[in-house]
Amino acid sequence: MAGLKIHGLAKSYRDVRVLENIDLDIASGEFFTLLGPSGCGKTTLLRTIAGFQHQDRGEIIVNGERIDHKPAHKRDIGMVFQDYAVFPHLTVAENVAFGLKARSLPKAEIESRVAESLAMVRLDGYQNRLPAEMSGGQQQRIGLARAMAIRPTLLLMDEPLSNLDAKLRIELREDIRDIQRRLGITTIYVTHDQEEALAVSDRICVMNKGNVEQIGTPFEIYRKPQRRFAAAFVGTMNFLPGRMQGGQLTVGSHSVPFPHGVGTGSVEVAIRPENVLLTGASADGEAIALRGEVRKVTFLGREAHYTLSTEAGEIVAQVADPDRDFIEMEGRPVEVRLPLQKVVLFQSNGDVLSAGRP
């Protein structure tokens, strides 16, 4: 197994800086996801690791050896692309065998690895079909089998599920994660889909404008954001203006002791919709209490979403398994409670000031 270290990686296109001093330390066997909006640099970083483009400065080290001076075909990397990238004139088996033949492996070993790889992606029995006879999900499985058949040191995946429908994306992402765990291949996965990243990753690197905003486990990224951008990008987060002074947090007309807070000045108060409590719900411990009104109710079966106008600003609340009284709240006044243990405070520069308990 291989670990990957990246030190001070930077890349520009003319006068546009795409990557800025990227430092990463990815453990052997880890499923590591690069997550961020379009244009944040995640695909550029992946392609630089793969050797398809070269950095302006910095180092890429695998198992203690620098590989950034090597051409792409000598980096021992498997790549799965967004657009399937299968050869239309080759059968499924011939597609999977392509990289093995390039390595001049014996025929018997090639046949064995092809069969093993196709079985892993649940395509055994499809060896003699052409890609045109396969669905989009099956074609992506061909690409995955081809990347794994060479038994690469690193497996890189560039938004491999973005061209598939929602149901198939969920099915294939589970397969990818199961296969990666079984083989223990160090994997770097690029996506802009937050739910996908949370579902498959050991750790997530949230990127923005060529910079790393936060690296952490899915739990840490969602529950303990260290930067405002990460909090806003991953999932839904409410932000309200507040002020810290003398150990008191003031939001709207309500002030409450905030034991985790420090300093004095303006802050942003952040809380997830599922942690916002409405009239009749009790909070454990201290909570910020706000007066408000229910502007809109969206019933989604197992949960309902509420758009609320409060004295401090507009927020969204989410209630699981709501009863009829909760569904018929549109236009009514409501008391909104924000449990302090679920509140995160951000400074004006975007850094976290304080976070409650998860």
C-alpha positions as CSV (number, residue, x, y, z in Angstrom):
1,M,0.0,0.0,0.0
2,A,1.1,3.6,-0.7
3,G,0.8,6.8,1.2
4,L,0.9,10.1,-0.6
5,K,2.5,13.4,0.5
6,I,2.1,16.7,-1.2
7,H,4.2,19.7,-0.2
8,G,3.8,23.3,-1.3
9,L,2.1,22.4,-4.6
10,A,1.2,25.5,-6.8
11,K,-0.1,25.8,-10.3
12,S,-1.0,28.8,-12.5
13,Y,-2.5,29.2,-15.9
14,R,-0.9,32.4,-17.2
15,D,-1.7,34.9,-14.5
16,V,-4.5,32.9,-12.8
17,R,-3.4,31.0,-9.7
18,V,-5.3,27.6,-9.7
19,L,-3.5,25.9,-6.8
20,E,-1.9,27.8,-3.9
21,N,0.7,26.0,-1.7
22,I,-1.3,22.7,-1.3
23,D,-0.1,20.5,1.6
24,L,-1.6,17.0,1.9
25,D,-0.7,13.9,3.8
26,I,-2.8,10.9,2.7
27,A,-2.4,7.6,4.6
28,S,-1.9,4.3,2.9
29,G,-5.2,2.7,2.1
30,E,-7.2,5.9,2.8
31,F,-10.2,7.0,0.8
32,F,-9.5,10.7,0.5
33,T,-12.0,13.0,-1.3
34,L,-11.3,16.4,-2.8
35,L,-14.6,18.4,-2.5
36,G,-15.5,21.8,-3.7
37,P,-17.3,23.9,-6.3
38,S,-16.5,24.0,-9.9
39,G,-13.3,25.9,-10.5
40,C,-11.8,25.4,-7.0
41,G,-8.8,23.4,-8.3
42,K,-9.7,19.9,-7.3
43,T,-9.5,18.4,-10.8
44,T,-6.3,20.3,-11.5
45,L,-4.8,18.8,-8.4
46,L,-5.9,15.3,-9.4
47,R,-4.5,15.7,-12.9
48,T,-1.2,17.0,-11.5
49,I,-0.9,13.9,-9.2
50,A,-1.6,11.7,-12.2
51,G,1.1,13.5,-14.3
52,F,-1.3,14.9,-17.0
53,Q,0.0,18.4,-16.2
54,H,3.0,19.7,-14.2
55,Q,3.0,21.9,-11.2
56,D,4.9,25.2,-11.1
57,R,6.4,24.2,-7.7
58,G,6.1,21.7,-5.0
59,E,6.6,18.0,-4.5
60,I,4.5,14.8,-4.9
61,I,5.8,11.9,-2.9
62,V,4.5,8.3,-2.9
63,N,6.0,5.8,-0.5
64,G,8.9,8.2,0.2
65,E,9.8,8.6,-3.5
66,R,9.2,11.8,-5.5
67,I,7.2,11.0,-8.6
68,D,6.5,14.4,-10.0
69,H,9.5,14.1,-12.5
70,K,8.0,10.9,-13.9
71,P,5.7,10.8,-17.0
72,A,2.1,9.8,-16.3
73,H,2.5,6.2,-17.7
74,K,5.4,5.5,-15.2
75,R,3.6,6.7,-12.0
76,D,1.7,3.4,-11.4
77,I,-1.6,5.2,-11.1
78,G,-5.1,3.9,-12.1
79,M,-7.5,6.6,-13.3
80,V,-11.3,6.6,-13.6
81,F,-12.7,9.5,-15.6
82,Q,-16.0,11.3,-15.6
83,D,-16.9,10.4,-19.2
84,Y,-16.3,6.6,-18.9
85,A,-13.3,6.8,-21.4
86,V,-13.8,3.2,-22.6
87,F,-12.6,2.1,-26.1
88,P,-15.8,1.7,-28.2
89,H,-14.2,-0.8,-30.6
90,L,-13.0,-3.1,-27.9
91,T,-15.0,-5.7,-25.9
92,V,-15.5,-5.4,-22.2
93,A,-12.7,-7.9,-21.6
94,E,-10.4,-6.2,-24.1
95,N,-11.0,-2.8,-22.4
96,V,-10.1,-4.2,-19.0
97,A,-7.0,-6.0,-20.4
98,F,-5.7,-2.9,-22.1
99,G,-3.3,-1.7,-19.3
100,L,-2.2,-5.2,-18.6
101,K,-1.2,-5.8,-22.2
102,A,0.8,-2.6,-22.1
103,R,2.7,-4.1,-19.2
104,S,3.5,-7.2,-21.2
105,L,2.0,-9.6,-18.6
106,P,1.6,-13.3,-19.5
107,K,-1.7,-14.2,-21.2
108,A,-2.8,-16.4,-18.4
109,E,-2.3,-13.7,-15.8
110,I,-4.1,-11.1,-18.0
111,E,-7.1,-13.4,-18.3
112,S,-7.1,-14.1,-14.5
113,R,-6.9,-10.4,-13.6
114,V,-9.6,-9.5,-16.1
115,A,-12.0,-12.1,-14.7
116,E,-11.2,-11.0,-11.1
117,S,-11.7,-7.3,-11.9
118,L,-15.0,-7.9,-13.8
119,A,-16.3,-10.1,-10.9
120,M,-15.5,-7.3,-8.5
121,V,-17.6,-4.7,-10.4
122,R,-20.4,-7.3,-11.0
123,L,-19.8,-7.5,-14.8
124,D,-18.8,-11.2,-15.0
125,G,-20.5,-12.7,-18.0
126,Y,-20.3,-9.5,-20.0
127,Q,-16.7,-10.1,-21.3
128,N,-17.6,-10.3,-25.0
129,R,-20.0,-7.3,-25.2
130,L,-19.1,-4.0,-26.7
131,P,-19.5,-0.8,-24.7
132,A,-22.3,0.4,-26.9
133,E,-24.4,-2.5,-25.7
134,M,-23.9,-1.4,-22.1
135,S,-25.7,1.2,-19.9
136,G,-23.9,4.3,-18.6
137,G,-23.4,2.7,-15.2
138,Q,-22.0,-0.5,-16.7
139,Q,-19.6,1.5,-18.8
140,Q,-18.3,3.3,-15.7
141,R,-17.9,-0.1,-14.1
142,I,-15.7,-1.1,-17.1
143,G,-13.5,1.9,-16.4
144,L,-13.3,1.0,-12.7
145,A,-12.4,-2.6,-13.5
146,R,-9.7,-1.4,-16.0
147,A,-8.1,0.9,-13.4
148,M,-8.1,-1.8,-10.7
149,A,-6.8,-4.6,-13.0
150,I,-3.3,-3.1,-13.1
151,R,-3.2,-3.1,-9.3
152,P,-2.1,0.5,-9.1
153,T,-0.2,2.2,-6.3
154,L,-2.8,4.9,-6.3
155,L,-6.4,5.0,-7.7
156,L,-7.6,8.4,-8.8
157,M,-11.3,9.1,-9.6
158,D,-12.4,12.3,-11.3
159,E,-16.2,12.8,-10.7
160,P,-16.9,9.2,-11.9
161,L,-20.6,9.3,-11.0
162,S,-21.6,12.8,-12.3
163,N,-23.1,11.5,-15.6
164,L,-25.3,8.9,-13.9
165,D,-28.9,9.2,-12.6
166,A,-29.5,9.7,-8.9
167,K,-30.4,6.1,-8.1
168,L,-27.5,4.6,-10.0
169,R,-25.1,7.1,-8.4
170,I,-26.0,5.8,-4.9
171,E,-25.7,2.2,-6.0
172,L,-22.3,2.6,-7.7
173,R,-20.8,4.8,-4.9
174,E,-21.5,2.0,-2.5
175,D,-19.8,-0.5,-4.8
176,I,-16.8,1.8,-5.2
177,R,-16.4,2.1,-1.5
178,D,-16.8,-1.6,-0.8
179,I,-14.2,-2.5,-3.5
180,Q,-11.8,0.1,-2.2
181,R,-12.0,-1.2,1.3
182,R,-11.6,-4.8,0.2
183,L,-8.5,-4.0,-1.9
184,G,-7.1,-1.3,0.4
185,I,-6.0,0.9,-2.5
186,T,-5.1,4.4,-1.6
187,T,-7.8,6.4,-3.4
188,I,-8.2,10.1,-4.2
189,Y,-11.7,10.9,-5.3
190,V,-12.9,14.2,-6.8
191,T,-16.5,15.4,-6.5
192,H,-18.7,18.5,-6.0
193,D,-21.5,16.4,-4.5
194,Q,-21.5,16.9,-0.7
195,E,-23.6,13.8,0.1
196,E,-21.4,11.6,-2.0
197,A,-18.3,12.9,-0.2
198,L,-19.8,12.3,3.2
199,A,-21.0,8.8,2.2
200,V,-17.7,7.3,0.8
201,S,-14.8,9.2,2.4
202,D,-12.4,8.4,5.3
203,R,-11.4,12.1,5.1
204,I,-12.5,15.0,3.1
205,C,-10.5,18.0,1.8
206,V,-12.8,21.0,1.2
207,M,-11.2,23.3,-1.4
208,N,-12.0,26.8,-2.5
209,K,-10.3,29.1,-5.0
210,G,-7.2,26.9,-5.1
211,N,-6.8,26.7,-1.3
212,V,-7.5,24.0,1.3
213,E,-10.3,25.3,3.6
214,Q,-10.5,22.3,5.9
215,I,-9.4,18.6,6.1
216,G,-11.3,16.2,8.3
217,T,-13.5,13.2,8.7
218,P,-17.0,13.5,7.3
219,F,-18.2,13.9,10.9
220,E,-15.7,16.7,11.6
221,I,-16.5,18.5,8.3
222,Y,-20.2,18.4,9.0
223,R,-20.4,18.9,12.7
224,K,-17.2,20.8,13.5
225,P,-16.4,23.1,10.6
226,Q,-13.3,25.2,11.1
227,R,-14.0,27.6,8.3
228,R,-17.2,29.4,7.3
229,F,-16.8,28.3,3.6
230,A,-16.7,24.6,4.7
231,A,-19.7,25.1,6.9
232,A,-21.7,26.8,4.1
233,F,-20.7,24.4,1.3
234,V,-21.3,21.1,3.1
235,G,-24.9,20.6,3.8
236,T,-27.2,23.5,4.8
237,M,-26.2,25.9,7.4
238,N,-28.1,28.9,8.9
239,F,-26.1,32.1,9.5
240,L,-27.3,34.9,11.8
241,P,-25.5,38.1,12.9
242,G,-24.4,38.2,16.6
243,R,-22.2,39.9,19.0
244,M,-19.9,38.6,21.8
245,Q,-19.2,40.8,24.8
246,G,-18.2,39.9,28.3
247,G,-18.9,36.2,27.8
248,Q,-22.4,37.0,26.6
249,L,-23.7,36.2,23.1
250,T,-26.4,38.5,21.8
251,V,-28.6,37.4,18.8
252,G,-31.5,39.7,18.0
253,S,-32.9,40.9,21.3
254,H,-31.8,37.8,23.2
255,S,-28.5,37.5,25.2
256,V,-27.2,34.4,26.8
257,P,-24.0,33.3,28.5
258,F,-21.7,31.5,26.0
259,P,-19.1,29.6,27.9
260,H,-17.2,28.5,24.8
261,G,-16.8,32.0,23.4
262,V,-13.9,34.4,23.7
263,G,-13.2,38.0,22.8
264,T,-15.5,40.9,22.0
265,G,-17.0,41.9,18.7
266,S,-19.3,40.9,15.8
267,V,-19.7,37.2,15.0
268,E,-21.7,35.0,12.7
269,V,-23.9,32.4,14.5
270,A,-24.2,29.2,12.6
271,I,-26.5,26.2,13.2
272,R,-27.8,23.3,11.1
273,P,-31.5,23.2,10.2
274,E,-32.0,19.9,12.0
275,N,-30.8,21.5,15.2
276,V,-33.2,24.4,15.1
277,L,-36.1,23.8,17.6
278,L,-39.6,25.2,17.1
279,T,-42.5,26.0,19.5
280,G,-43.1,23.1,21.9
281,A,-39.7,21.5,21.5
282,S,-37.4,21.5,24.5
283,A,-33.7,22.1,24.3
284,D,-31.1,20.4,26.5
285,G,-29.2,23.2,28.3
286,E,-29.1,26.9,27.4
287,A,-30.5,28.1,24.0
288,I,-30.9,31.3,22.1
289,A,-34.6,32.2,22.0
290,L,-35.9,34.2,19.0
291,R,-39.4,35.4,18.0
292,G,-40.4,34.6,14.5
293,E,-43.0,33.6,12.0
294,V,-43.4,30.6,9.7
295,R,-43.2,31.9,6.1
296,K,-43.3,28.5,4.3
297,V,-43.7,24.8,5.1
298,T,-42.4,22.2,2.7
299,F,-43.6,18.7,3.6
300,L,-41.3,15.9,2.3
301,G,-42.9,12.8,3.9
302,R,-40.4,11.8,6.5
303,E,-39.5,15.4,7.3
304,A,-40.7,19.0,6.8
305,H,-38.7,22.1,6.1
306,Y,-39.7,25.5,7.5
307,T,-38.6,28.9,6.2
308,L,-38.7,31.2,9.2
309,S,-38.5,35.0,9.5
310,T,-37.0,35.8,12.9
311,E,-36.0,39.1,14.6
312,A,-32.4,38.3,13.7
313,G,-32.9,37.2,10.1
314,E,-34.3,34.4,8.0
315,I,-33.4,30.7,8.8
316,V,-34.5,27.2,7.8
317,A,-35.6,24.5,10.3
318,Q,-36.0,20.8,9.6
319,V,-38.4,18.6,11.7
320,A,-38.3,14.8,11.3
321,D,-41.6,12.9,11.2
322,P,-43.8,16.0,11.8
323,D,-47.4,15.7,13.0
324,R,-50.3,17.5,11.4
325,D,-50.0,20.5,13.8
326,F,-46.5,21.1,12.6
327,I,-47.5,20.9,8.9
328,E,-50.2,23.5,9.3
329,M,-48.0,26.2,10.8
330,E,-47.6,28.4,7.8
331,G,-48.2,32.1,8.7
332,R,-48.2,31.5,12.4
333,P,-45.9,33.1,15.0
334,V,-43.4,30.8,16.4
335,E,-40.7,30.7,19.1
336,V,-37.4,29.5,17.7
337,R,-34.7,28.0,19.9
338,L,-31.1,27.5,19.0
339,P,-29.3,25.2,21.4
340,L,-25.9,26.6,22.4
341,Q,-24.3,23.1,22.3
342,K,-25.2,23.0,18.5
343,V,-24.1,26.6,17.7
344,V,-20.8,27.5,15.9
345,L,-19.4,31.0,15.9
346,F,-17.3,32.4,13.0
347,Q,-15.2,35.5,13.0
348,S,-15.3,38.1,10.2
349,N,-12.2,36.5,8.5
350,G,-14.1,33.2,8.2
351,D,-12.2,31.3,10.9
352,V,-14.2,29.4,13.6
353,L,-14.2,31.2,16.9
354,S,-16.0,28.6,18.9
355,A,-18.0,25.4,18.4
356,G,-20.5,23.8,20.7
357,R,-20.6,20.0,21.4
358,P,-21.4,17.8,18.4
